Amino acid sequence: MGTFAMISGHQHSKDLSFAEMMSLKSSSRDRQVDAVYAADPQMLEMAAARAKAALRGNSASIARPQRFSALSN
């Protein structure tokens, strides 16, 4: 049984009917929307700023782990 099936409590995804897949997709989307509404507004603003920076290509404003070779300099 795959991760998808274990999380959703349903049979393996390739065994689901189209209606069952659409129902799972809808309930997943609803959970995501509920999570956004329940989130701290300040955290949402920070996440939005990081996403905007990534879309603009402004990598300087995104904290990323450094390569090990850069740490030795």
mmCIF file of the N, C-alpha and C atoms, coordinates in Angstrom:
data_MODEL
# 
_entry.id   MODEL 
# 
loop_
_atom_site.group_PDB 
_atom_site.id 
_atom_site.type_symbol 
_atom_site.label_atom_id 
_atom_site.label_alt_id 
_atom_site.label_comp_id 
_atom_site.label_asym_id 
_atom_site.label_entity_id 
_atom_site.label_seq_id 
_atom_site.pdbx_PDB_ins_code 
_atom_site.Cartn_x 
_atom_site.Cartn_y 
_atom_site.Cartn_z 
_atom_site.occupancy 
_atom_site.B_iso_or_equiv 
_atom_site.pdbx_formal_charge 
_atom_site.auth_seq_id 
_atom_site.auth_comp_id 
_atom_site.auth_asym_id 
_atom_site.auth_atom_id 
_atom_site.pdbx_PDB_model_num 
ATOM 1   N N  . MET A 1 1  ? 0.849   -1.179 0.000   1.00 0.00 ? 1  MET A N  1 
ATOM 2   C CA . MET A 1 1  ? 0.000   0.000  0.000   1.00 0.00 ? 1  MET A CA 1 
ATOM 3   C C  . MET A 1 1  ? 0.889   1.234  0.000   1.00 0.00 ? 1  MET A C  1 
ATOM 4   N N  . GLY A 1 2  ? 0.682   2.166  -0.934  1.00 0.00 ? 2  GLY A N  1 
ATOM 5   C CA . GLY A 1 2  ? 1.522   3.345  -1.060  1.00 0.00 ? 2  GLY A CA 1 
ATOM 6   C C  . GLY A 1 2  ? 1.183   4.427  -0.054  1.00 0.00 ? 2  GLY A C  1 
ATOM 7   N N  . THR A 1 3  ? 2.012   5.467  -0.032  1.00 0.00 ? 3  THR A N  1 
ATOM 8   C CA . THR A 1 3  ? 1.816   6.580  0.897   1.00 0.00 ? 3  THR A CA 1 
ATOM 9   C C  . THR A 1 3  ? 0.478   7.253  0.657   1.00 0.00 ? 3  THR A C  1 
ATOM 10  N N  . PHE A 1 4  ? 0.119   7.447  -0.602  1.00 0.00 ? 4  PHE A N  1 
ATOM 11  C CA . PHE A 1 4  ? -1.150  8.097  -0.932  1.00 0.00 ? 4  PHE A CA 1 
ATOM 12  C C  . PHE A 1 4  ? -2.311  7.335  -0.312  1.00 0.00 ? 4  PHE A C  1 
ATOM 13  N N  . ALA A 1 5  ? -2.286  6.033  -0.450  1.00 0.00 ? 5  ALA A N  1 
ATOM 14  C CA . ALA A 1 5  ? -3.370  5.209  0.079   1.00 0.00 ? 5  ALA A CA 1 
ATOM 15  C C  . ALA A 1 5  ? -3.373  5.228  1.599   1.00 0.00 ? 5  ALA A C  1 
ATOM 16  N N  . MET A 1 6  ? -2.197  5.245  2.207   1.00 0.00 ? 6  MET A N  1 
ATOM 17  C CA . MET A 1 6  ? -2.134  5.243  3.662   1.00 0.00 ? 6  MET A CA 1 
ATOM 18  C C  . MET A 1 6  ? -2.640  6.563  4.230   1.00 0.00 ? 6  MET A C  1 
ATOM 19  N N  . ILE A 1 7  ? -2.329  7.669  3.570   1.00 0.00 ? 7  ILE A N  1 
ATOM 20  C CA . ILE A 1 7  ? -2.758  8.975  4.055   1.00 0.00 ? 7  ILE A CA 1 
ATOM 21  C C  . ILE A 1 7  ? -4.257  9.146  3.888   1.00 0.00 ? 7  ILE A C  1 
ATOM 22  N N  . SER A 1 8  ? -4.775  8.808  2.743   1.00 0.00 ? 8  SER A N  1 
ATOM 23  C CA . SER A 1 8  ? -6.183  9.052  2.463   1.00 0.00 ? 8  SER A CA 1 
ATOM 24  C C  . SER A 1 8  ? -7.100  7.992  3.047   1.00 0.00 ? 8  SER A C  1 
ATOM 25  N N  . GLY A 1 9  ? -6.555  6.847  3.399   1.00 0.00 ? 9  GLY A N  1 
ATOM 26  C CA . GLY A 1 9  ? -7.388  5.775  3.932   1.00 0.00 ? 9  GLY A CA 1 
ATOM 27  C C  . GLY A 1 9  ? -8.159  5.037  2.850   1.00 0.00 ? 9  GLY A C  1 
ATOM 28  N N  . HIS A 1 10 ? -7.798  5.273  1.607   1.00 0.00 ? 10 HIS A N  1 
ATOM 29  C CA . HIS A 1 10 ? -8.469  4.627  0.481   1.00 0.00 ? 10 HIS A CA 1 
ATOM 30  C C  . HIS A 1 10 ? -7.521  3.632  -0.176  1.00 0.00 ? 10 HIS A C  1 
ATOM 31  N N  . GLN A 1 11 ? -8.066  2.909  -1.135  1.00 0.00 ? 11 GLN A N  1 
ATOM 32  C CA . GLN A 1 11 ? -7.259  1.943  -1.872  1.00 0.00 ? 11 GLN A CA 1 
ATOM 33  C C  . GLN A 1 11 ? -6.210  2.668  -2.717  1.00 0.00 ? 11 GLN A C  1 
ATOM 34  N N  . HIS A 1 12 ? -5.320  1.920  -3.303  1.00 0.00 ? 12 HIS A N  1 
ATOM 35  C CA . HIS A 1 12 ? -4.242  2.481  -4.111  1.00 0.00 ? 12 HIS A CA 1 
ATOM 36  C C  . HIS A 1 12 ? -4.824  3.375  -5.195  1.00 0.00 ? 12 HIS A C  1 
ATOM 37  N N  . SER A 1 13 ? -4.142  4.483  -5.506  1.00 0.00 ? 13 SER A N  1 
ATOM 38  C CA . SER A 1 13 ? -4.671  5.498  -6.414  1.00 0.00 ? 13 SER A CA 1 
ATOM 39  C C  . SER A 1 13 ? -5.044  4.956  -7.790  1.00 0.00 ? 13 SER A C  1 
ATOM 40  N N  . LYS A 1 14 ? -4.305  3.968  -8.312  1.00 0.00 ? 14 LYS A N  1 
ATOM 41  C CA . LYS A 1 14 ? -4.640  3.473  -9.650  1.00 0.00 ? 14 LYS A CA 1 
ATOM 42  C C  . LYS A 1 14 ? -5.895  2.608  -9.631  1.00 0.00 ? 14 LYS A C  1 
ATOM 43  N N  . ASP A 1 15 ? -6.365  2.215  -8.438  1.00 0.00 ? 15 ASP A N  1 
ATOM 44  C CA . ASP A 1 15 ? -7.585  1.423  -8.333  1.00 0.00 ? 15 ASP A CA 1 
ATOM 45  C C  . ASP A 1 15 ? -8.822  2.281  -8.083  1.00 0.00 ? 15 ASP A C  1 
ATOM 46  N N  . LEU A 1 16 ? -8.637  3.592  -7.924  1.00 0.00 ? 16 LEU A N  1 
ATOM 47  C CA . LEU A 1 16 ? -9.762  4.480  -7.643  1.00 0.00 ? 16 LEU A CA 1 
ATOM 48  C C  . LEU A 1 16 ? -10.506 4.841  -8.924  1.00 0.00 ? 16 LEU A C  1 
ATOM 49  N N  . SER A 1 17 ? -11.794 5.060  -8.794  1.00 0.00 ? 17 SER A N  1 
ATOM 50  C CA . SER A 1 17 ? -12.570 5.544  -9.934  1.00 0.00 ? 17 SER A CA 1 
ATOM 51  C C  . SER A 1 17 ? -12.289 7.034  -10.111 1.00 0.00 ? 17 SER A C  1 
ATOM 52  N N  . PHE A 1 18 ? -12.687 7.564  -11.245 1.00 0.00 ? 18 PHE A N  1 
ATOM 53  C CA . PHE A 1 18 ? -12.492 8.986  -11.508 1.00 0.00 ? 18 PHE A CA 1 
ATOM 54  C C  . PHE A 1 18 ? -13.209 9.823  -10.455 1.00 0.00 ? 18 PHE A C  1 
ATOM 55  N N  . ALA A 1 19 ? -14.421 9.450  -10.107 1.00 0.00 ? 19 ALA A N  1 
ATOM 56  C CA . ALA A 1 19 ? -15.197 10.196 -9.113  1.00 0.00 ? 19 ALA A CA 1 
ATOM 57  C C  . ALA A 1 19 ? -14.503 10.184 -7.753  1.00 0.00 ? 19 ALA A C  1 
ATOM 58  N N  . GLU A 1 20 ? -13.915 9.034  -7.383  1.00 0.00 ? 20 GLU A N  1 
ATOM 59  C CA . GLU A 1 20 ? -13.201 8.947  -6.106  1.00 0.00 ? 20 GLU A CA 1 
ATOM 60  C C  . GLU A 1 20 ? -11.947 9.826  -6.120  1.00 0.00 ? 20 GLU A C  1 
ATOM 61  N N  . MET A 1 21 ? -11.231 9.827  -7.248  1.00 0.00 ? 21 MET A N  1 
ATOM 62  C CA . MET A 1 21 ? -10.044 10.675 -7.354  1.00 0.00 ? 21 MET A CA 1 
ATOM 63  C C  . MET A 1 21 ? -10.418 12.150 -7.251  1.00 0.00 ? 21 MET A C  1 
ATOM 64  N N  . MET A 1 22 ? -11.509 12.539 -7.912  1.00 0.00 ? 22 MET A N  1 
ATOM 65  C CA . MET A 1 22 ? -11.932 13.934 -7.862  1.00 0.00 ? 22 MET A CA 1 
ATOM 66  C C  . MET A 1 22 ? -12.392 14.317 -6.457  1.00 0.00 ? 22 MET A C  1 
ATOM 67  N N  . SER A 1 23 ? -13.025 13.393 -5.767  1.00 0.00 ? 23 SER A N  1 
ATOM 68  C CA . SER A 1 23 ? -13.448 13.646 -4.393  1.00 0.00 ? 23 SER A CA 1 
ATOM 69  C C  . SER A 1 23 ? -12.240 13.832 -3.478  1.00 0.00 ? 23 SER A C  1 
ATOM 70  N N  . LEU A 1 24 ? -11.227 12.980 -3.640  1.00 0.00 ? 24 LEU A N  1 
ATOM 71  C CA . LEU A 1 24 ? -10.004 13.114 -2.846  1.00 0.00 ? 24 LEU A CA 1 
ATOM 72  C C  . LEU A 1 24 ? -9.298  14.433 -3.148  1.00 0.00 ? 24 LEU A C  1 
ATOM 73  N N  . LYS A 1 25 ? -9.273  14.800 -4.416  1.00 0.00 ? 25 LYS A N  1 
ATOM 74  C CA . LYS A 1 25 ? -8.638  16.056 -4.810  1.00 0.00 ? 25 LYS A CA 1 
ATOM 75  C C  . LYS A 1 25 ? -9.370  17.237 -4.184  1.00 0.00 ? 25 LYS A C  1 
ATOM 76  N N  . SER A 1 26 ? -10.680 17.194 -4.200  1.00 0.00 ? 26 SER A N  1 
ATOM 77  C CA . SER A 1 26 ? -11.480 18.268 -3.624  1.00 0.00 ? 26 SER A CA 1 
ATOM 78  C C  . SER A 1 26 ? -11.279 18.377 -2.116  1.00 0.00 ? 26 SER A C  1 
ATOM 79  N N  . SER A 1 27 ? -11.271 17.239 -1.427  1.00 0.00 ? 27 SER A N  1 
ATOM 80  C CA . SER A 1 27 ? -11.094 17.280 0.029   1.00 0.00 ? 27 SER A CA 1 
ATOM 81  C C  . SER A 1 27 ? -9.676  17.732 0.386   1.00 0.00 ? 27 SER A C  1 
ATOM 82  N N  . SER A 1 28 ? -8.703  17.365 -0.427  1.00 0.00 ? 28 SER A N  1 
ATOM 83  C CA . SER A 1 28 ? -7.331  17.820 -0.198  1.00 0.00 ? 28 SER A CA 1 
ATOM 84  C C  . SER A 1 28 ? -7.238  19.330 -0.368  1.00 0.00 ? 28 SER A C  1 
ATOM 85  N N  . ARG A 1 29 ? -7.864  19.842 -1.410  1.00 0.00 ? 29 ARG A N  1 
ATOM 86  C CA . ARG A 1 29 ? -7.878  21.290 -1.643  1.00 0.00 ? 29 ARG A CA 1 
ATOM 87  C C  . ARG A 1 29 ? -8.562  22.004 -0.485  1.00 0.00 ? 29 ARG A C  1 
ATOM 88  N N  . ASP A 1 30 ? -9.675  21.458 0.004   1.00 0.00 ? 30 ASP A N  1 
ATOM 89  C CA . ASP A 1 30 ? -10.381 22.053 1.143   1.00 0.00 ? 30 ASP A CA 1 
ATOM 90  C C  . ASP A 1 30 ? -9.493  22.102 2.382   1.00 0.00 ? 30 ASP A C  1 
ATOM 91  N N  . ARG A 1 31 ? -8.723  21.030 2.626   1.00 0.00 ? 31 ARG A N  1 
ATOM 92  C CA . ARG A 1 31 ? -7.806  21.014 3.778   1.00 0.00 ? 31 ARG A CA 1 
ATOM 93  C C  . ARG A 1 31 ? -6.722  22.074 3.623   1.00 0.00 ? 31 ARG A C  1 
ATOM 94  N N  . GLN A 1 32 ? -6.229  22.256 2.401   1.00 0.00 ? 32 GLN A N  1 
ATOM 95  C CA . GLN A 1 32 ? -5.203  23.273 2.165   1.00 0.00 ? 32 GLN A CA 1 
ATOM 96  C C  . GLN A 1 32 ? -5.757  24.674 2.398   1.00 0.00 ? 32 GLN A C  1 
ATOM 97  N N  . VAL A 1 33 ? -6.957  24.935 1.919   1.00 0.00 ? 33 VAL A N  1 
ATOM 98  C CA . VAL A 1 33 ? -7.583  26.243 2.120   1.00 0.00 ? 33 VAL A CA 1 
ATOM 99  C C  . VAL A 1 33 ? -7.829  26.484 3.605   1.00 0.00 ? 33 VAL A C  1 
ATOM 100 N N  . ASP A 1 34 ? -8.318  25.477 4.311   1.00 0.00 ? 34 ASP A N  1 
ATOM 101 C CA . ASP A 1 34 ? -8.537  25.603 5.759   1.00 0.00 ? 34 ASP A CA 1 
ATOM 102 C C  . ASP A 1 34 ? -7.231  25.915 6.479   1.00 0.00 ? 34 ASP A C  1 
ATOM 103 N N  . ALA A 1 35 ? -6.143  25.286 6.052   1.00 0.00 ? 35 ALA A N  1 
ATOM 104 C CA . ALA A 1 35 ? -4.838  25.524 6.677   1.00 0.00 ? 35 ALA A CA 1 
ATOM 105 C C  . ALA A 1 35 ? -4.384  26.962 6.457   1.00 0.00 ? 35 ALA A C  1 
ATOM 106 N N  . VAL A 1 36 ? -4.635  27.508 5.278   1.00 0.00 ? 36 VAL A N  1 
ATOM 107 C CA . VAL A 1 36 ? -4.262  28.899 5.004   1.00 0.00 ? 36 VAL A CA 1 
ATOM 108 C C  . VAL A 1 36 ? -5.074  29.838 5.880   1.00 0.00 ? 36 VAL A C  1 
ATOM 109 N N  . TYR A 1 37 ? -6.371  29.600 5.990   1.00 0.00 ? 37 TYR A N  1 
ATOM 110 C CA . TYR A 1 37 ? -7.205  30.459 6.831   1.00 0.00 ? 37 TYR A CA 1 
ATOM 111 C C  . TYR A 1 37 ? -6.819  30.363 8.303   1.00 0.00 ? 37 TYR A C  1 
ATOM 112 N N  . ALA A 1 38 ? -6.328  29.220 8.739   1.00 0.00 ? 38 ALA A N  1 
ATOM 113 C CA . ALA A 1 38 ? -5.954  29.030 10.138  1.00 0.00 ? 38 ALA A CA 1 
ATOM 114 C C  . ALA A 1 38 ? -4.543  29.544 10.439  1.00 0.00 ? 38 ALA A C  1 
ATOM 115 N N  . ALA A 1 39 ? -3.769  29.830 9.413   1.00 0.00 ? 39 ALA A N  1 
ATOM 116 C CA . ALA A 1 39 ? -2.373  30.236 9.603   1.00 0.00 ? 39 ALA A CA 1 
ATOM 117 C C  . ALA A 1 39 ? -2.273  31.656 10.141  1.00 0.00 ? 39 ALA A C  1 
ATOM 118 N N  . ASP A 1 40 ? -1.153  31.926 10.783  1.00 0.00 ? 40 ASP A N  1 
ATOM 119 C CA . ASP A 1 40 ? -0.843  33.254 11.303  1.00 0.00 ? 40 ASP A CA 1 
ATOM 120 C C  . ASP A 1 40 ? -0.632  34.211 10.125  1.00 0.00 ? 40 ASP A C  1 
ATOM 121 N N  . PRO A 1 41 ? -1.330  35.360 10.089  1.00 0.00 ? 41 PRO A N  1 
ATOM 122 C CA . PRO A 1 41 ? -1.193  36.293 8.964   1.00 0.00 ? 41 PRO A CA 1 
ATOM 123 C C  . PRO A 1 41 ? 0.251   36.736 8.712   1.00 0.00 ? 41 PRO A C  1 
ATOM 124 N N  . GLN A 1 42 ? 1.028   36.918 9.774   1.00 0.00 ? 42 GLN A N  1 
ATOM 125 C CA . GLN A 1 42 ? 2.419   37.328 9.600   1.00 0.00 ? 42 GLN A CA 1 
ATOM 126 C C  . GLN A 1 42 ? 3.223   36.231 8.890   1.00 0.00 ? 42 GLN A C  1 
ATOM 127 N N  . MET A 1 43 ? 2.959   34.981 9.237   1.00 0.00 ? 43 MET A N  1 
ATOM 128 C CA . MET A 1 43 ? 3.656   33.875 8.576   1.00 0.00 ? 43 MET A CA 1 
ATOM 129 C C  . MET A 1 43 ? 3.258   33.788 7.103   1.00 0.00 ? 43 MET A C  1 
ATOM 130 N N  . LEU A 1 44 ? 1.992   34.059 6.809   1.00 0.00 ? 44 LEU A N  1 
ATOM 131 C CA . LEU A 1 44 ? 1.546   34.053 5.412   1.00 0.00 ? 44 LEU A CA 1 
ATOM 132 C C  . LEU A 1 44 ? 2.242   35.154 4.617   1.00 0.00 ? 44 LEU A C  1 
ATOM 133 N N  . GLU A 1 45 ? 2.392   36.337 5.231   1.00 0.00 ? 45 GLU A N  1 
ATOM 134 C CA . GLU A 1 45 ? 3.084   37.442 4.559   1.00 0.00 ? 45 GLU A CA 1 
ATOM 135 C C  . GLU A 1 45 ? 4.535   37.084 4.272   1.00 0.00 ? 45 GLU A C  1 
ATOM 136 N N  . MET A 1 46 ? 5.192   36.445 5.235   1.00 0.00 ? 46 MET A N  1 
ATOM 137 C CA . MET A 1 46 ? 6.586   36.038 5.035   1.00 0.00 ? 46 MET A CA 1 
ATOM 138 C C  . MET A 1 46 ? 6.692   35.006 3.912   1.00 0.00 ? 46 MET A C  1 
ATOM 139 N N  . ALA A 1 47 ? 5.775   34.051 3.889   1.00 0.00 ? 47 ALA A N  1 
ATOM 140 C CA . ALA A 1 47 ? 5.780   33.034 2.835   1.00 0.00 ? 47 ALA A CA 1 
ATOM 141 C C  . ALA A 1 47 ? 5.514   33.668 1.476   1.00 0.00 ? 47 ALA A C  1 
ATOM 142 N N  . ALA A 1 48 ? 4.590   34.630 1.437   1.00 0.00 ? 48 ALA A N  1 
ATOM 143 C CA . ALA A 1 48 ? 4.283   35.313 0.181   1.00 0.00 ? 48 ALA A CA 1 
ATOM 144 C C  . ALA A 1 48 ? 5.494   36.093 -0.321  1.00 0.00 ? 48 ALA A C  1 
ATOM 145 N N  . ALA A 1 49 ? 6.209   36.741 0.586   1.00 0.00 ? 49 ALA A N  1 
ATOM 146 C CA . ALA A 1 49 ? 7.401   37.499 0.192   1.00 0.00 ? 49 ALA A CA 1 
ATOM 147 C C  . ALA A 1 49 ? 8.466   36.572 -0.383  1.00 0.00 ? 49 ALA A C  1 
ATOM 148 N N  . ARG A 1 50 ? 8.650   35.400 0.225   1.00 0.00 ? 50 ARG A N  1 
ATOM 149 C CA . ARG A 1 50 ? 9.632   34.441 -0.296  1.00 0.00 ? 50 ARG A CA 1 
ATOM 150 C C  . ARG A 1 50 ? 9.211   33.927 -1.673  1.00 0.00 ? 50 ARG A C  1 
ATOM 151 N N  . ALA A 1 51 ? 7.924   33.653 -1.839  1.00 0.00 ? 51 ALA A N  1 
ATOM 152 C CA . ALA A 1 51 ? 7.437   33.159 -3.133  1.00 0.00 ? 51 ALA A CA 1 
ATOM 153 C C  . ALA A 1 51 ? 7.607   34.222 -4.214  1.00 0.00 ? 51 ALA A C  1 
ATOM 154 N N  . LYS A 1 52 ? 7.286   35.478 -3.880  1.00 0.00 ? 52 LYS A N  1 
ATOM 155 C CA . LYS A 1 52 ? 7.443   36.563 -4.849  1.00 0.00 ? 52 LYS A CA 1 
ATOM 156 C C  . LYS A 1 52 ? 8.903   36.742 -5.234  1.00 0.00 ? 52 LYS A C  1 
ATOM 157 N N  . ALA A 1 53 ? 9.793   36.661 -4.251  1.00 0.00 ? 53 ALA A N  1 
ATOM 158 C CA . ALA A 1 53 ? 11.222  36.796 -4.541  1.00 0.00 ? 53 ALA A CA 1 
ATOM 159 C C  . ALA A 1 53 ? 11.692  35.673 -5.457  1.00 0.00 ? 53 ALA A C  1 
ATOM 160 N N  . ALA A 1 54 ? 11.215  34.476 -5.221  1.00 0.00 ? 54 ALA A N  1 
ATOM 161 C CA . ALA A 1 54 ? 11.602  33.341 -6.062  1.00 0.00 ? 54 ALA A CA 1 
ATOM 162 C C  . ALA A 1 54 ? 11.085  33.517 -7.484  1.00 0.00 ? 54 ALA A C  1 
ATOM 163 N N  . LEU A 1 55 ? 9.865   34.009 -7.628  1.00 0.00 ? 55 LEU A N  1 
ATOM 164 C CA . LEU A 1 55 ? 9.297   34.208 -8.958  1.00 0.00 ? 55 LEU A CA 1 
ATOM 165 C C  . LEU A 1 55 ? 10.005  35.325 -9.714  1.00 0.00 ? 55 LEU A C  1 
ATOM 166 N N  . ARG A 1 56 ? 10.473  36.328 -8.980  1.00 0.00 ? 56 ARG A N  1 
ATOM 167 C CA . ARG A 1 56 ? 11.204  37.432 -9.611  1.00 0.00 ? 56 ARG A CA 1 
ATOM 168 C C  . ARG A 1 56 ? 12.648  37.050 -9.912  1.00 0.00 ? 56 ARG A C  1 
ATOM 169 N N  . GLY A 1 57 ? 13.110  35.962 -9.329  1.00 0.00 ? 57 GLY A N  1 
ATOM 170 C CA . GLY A 1 57 ? 14.489  35.552 -9.531  1.00 0.00 ? 57 GLY A CA 1 
ATOM 171 C C  . GLY A 1 57 ? 15.445  36.240 -8.583  1.00 0.00 ? 57 GLY A C  1 
ATOM 172 N N  . ASN A 1 58 ? 14.922  36.860 -7.536  1.00 0.00 ? 58 ASN A N  1 
ATOM 173 C CA . ASN A 1 58 ? 15.744  37.562 -6.556  1.00 0.00 ? 58 ASN A CA 1 
ATOM 174 C C  . ASN A 1 58 ? 16.222  36.563 -5.510  1.00 0.00 ? 58 ASN A C  1 
ATOM 175 N N  . SER A 1 59 ? 17.243  35.808 -5.850  1.00 0.00 ? 59 SER A N  1 
ATOM 176 C CA . SER A 1 59 ? 17.701  34.740 -4.966  1.00 0.00 ? 59 SER A CA 1 
ATOM 177 C C  . SER A 1 59 ? 18.434  35.270 -3.743  1.00 0.00 ? 59 SER A C  1 
ATOM 178 N N  . ALA A 1 60 ? 18.858  36.531 -3.757  1.00 0.00 ? 60 ALA A N  1 
ATOM 179 C CA . ALA A 1 60 ? 19.577  37.088 -2.611  1.00 0.00 ? 60 ALA A CA 1 
ATOM 180 C C  . ALA A 1 60 ? 18.676  37.193 -1.385  1.00 0.00 ? 60 ALA A C  1 
ATOM 181 N N  . SER A 1 61 ? 17.371  37.331 -1.595  1.00 0.00 ? 61 SER A N  1 
ATOM 182 C CA . SER A 1 61 ? 16.465  37.491 -0.461  1.00 0.00 ? 61 SER A CA 1 
ATOM 183 C C  . SER A 1 61 ? 15.955  36.156 0.077   1.00 0.00 ? 61 SER A C  1 
ATOM 184 N N  . ILE A 1 62 ? 16.386  35.046 -0.543  1.00 0.00 ? 62 ILE A N  1 
ATOM 185 C CA . ILE A 1 62 ? 15.935  33.728 -0.111  1.00 0.00 ? 62 ILE A CA 1 
ATOM 186 C C  . ILE A 1 62 ? 17.093  33.033 0.594   1.00 0.00 ? 62 ILE A C  1 
ATOM 187 N N  . ALA A 1 63 ? 16.887  32.684 1.850   1.00 0.00 ? 63 ALA A N  1 
ATOM 188 C CA . ALA A 1 63 ? 17.933  31.985 2.594   1.00 0.00 ? 63 ALA A CA 1 
ATOM 189 C C  . ALA A 1 63 ? 18.042  30.556 2.077   1.00 0.00 ? 63 ALA A C  1 
ATOM 190 N N  . ARG A 1 64 ? 19.228  30.203 1.615   1.00 0.00 ? 64 ARG A N  1 
ATOM 191 C CA . ARG A 1 64 ? 19.466  28.852 1.107   1.00 0.00 ? 64 ARG A CA 1 
ATOM 192 C C  . ARG A 1 64 ? 20.700  28.285 1.789   1.00 0.00 ? 64 ARG A C  1 
ATOM 193 N N  . PRO A 1 65 ? 20.731  26.988 1.992   1.00 0.00 ? 65 PRO A N  1 
ATOM 194 C CA . PRO A 1 65 ? 21.937  26.393 2.570   1.00 0.00 ? 65 PRO A CA 1 
ATOM 195 C C  . PRO A 1 65 ? 23.115  26.541 1.613   1.00 0.00 ? 65 PRO A C  1 
ATOM 196 N N  . GLN A 1 66 ? 24.285  26.755 2.187   1.00 0.00 ? 66 GLN A N  1 
ATOM 197 C CA . GLN A 1 66 ? 25.480  26.890 1.364   1.00 0.00 ? 66 GLN A CA 1 
ATOM 198 C C  . GLN A 1 66 ? 26.068  25.521 1.081   1.00 0.00 ? 66 GLN A C  1 
ATOM 199 N N  . ARG A 1 67 ? 26.831  25.446 0.005   1.00 0.00 ? 67 ARG A N  1 
ATOM 200 C CA . ARG A 1 67 ? 27.531  24.207 -0.315  1.00 0.00 ? 67 ARG A CA 1 
ATOM 201 C C  . ARG A 1 67 ? 28.685  24.026 0.664   1.00 0.00 ? 67 ARG A C  1 
ATOM 202 N N  . PHE A 1 68 ? 29.050  22.787 0.906   1.00 0.00 ? 68 PHE A N  1 
ATOM 203 C CA . PHE A 1 68 ? 30.158  22.513 1.810   1.00 0.00 ? 68 PHE A CA 1 
ATOM 204 C C  . PHE A 1 68 ? 31.444  23.177 1.328   1.00 0.00 ? 68 PHE A C  1 
ATOM 205 N N  . SER A 1 69 ? 31.659  23.232 0.016   1.00 0.00 ? 69 SER A N  1 
ATOM 206 C CA . SER A 1 69 ? 32.881  23.837 -0.513  1.00 0.00 ? 69 SER A CA 1 
ATOM 207 C C  . SER A 1 69 ? 32.940  25.327 -0.195  1.00 0.00 ? 69 SER A C  1 
ATOM 208 N N  . ALA A 1 70 ? 31.789  26.000 -0.158  1.00 0.00 ? 70 ALA A N  1 
ATOM 209 C CA . ALA A 1 70 ? 31.750  27.425 0.169   1.00 0.00 ? 70 ALA A CA 1 
ATOM 210 C C  . ALA A 1 70 ? 32.030  27.661 1.647   1.00 0.00 ? 70 ALA A C  1 
ATOM 211 N N  . LEU A 1 71 ? 31.713  26.706 2.490   1.00 0.00 ? 71 LEU A N  1 
ATOM 212 C CA . LEU A 1 71 ? 31.929  26.857 3.922   1.00 0.00 ? 71 LEU A CA 1 
ATOM 213 C C  . LEU A 1 71 ? 33.403  26.786 4.287   1.00 0.00 ? 71 LEU A C  1 
ATOM 214 N N  . SER A 1 72 ? 34.223  26.140 3.470   1.00 0.00 ? 72 SER A N  1 
ATOM 215 C CA . SER A 1 72 ? 35.640  25.983 3.792   1.00 0.00 ? 72 SER A CA 1 
ATOM 216 C C  . SER A 1 72 ? 36.456  27.226 3.462   1.00 0.00 ? 72 SER A C  1 
ATOM 217 N N  . ASN A 1 73 ? 35.880  28.167 2.721   1.00 0.00 ? 73 ASN A N  1 
ATOM 218 C CA . ASN A 1 73 ? 36.606  29.399 2.346   1.00 0.00 ? 73 ASN A CA 1 
ATOM 219 C C  . ASN A 1 73 ? 36.678  30.382 3.474   1.00 0.00 ? 73 ASN A C  1 
# 
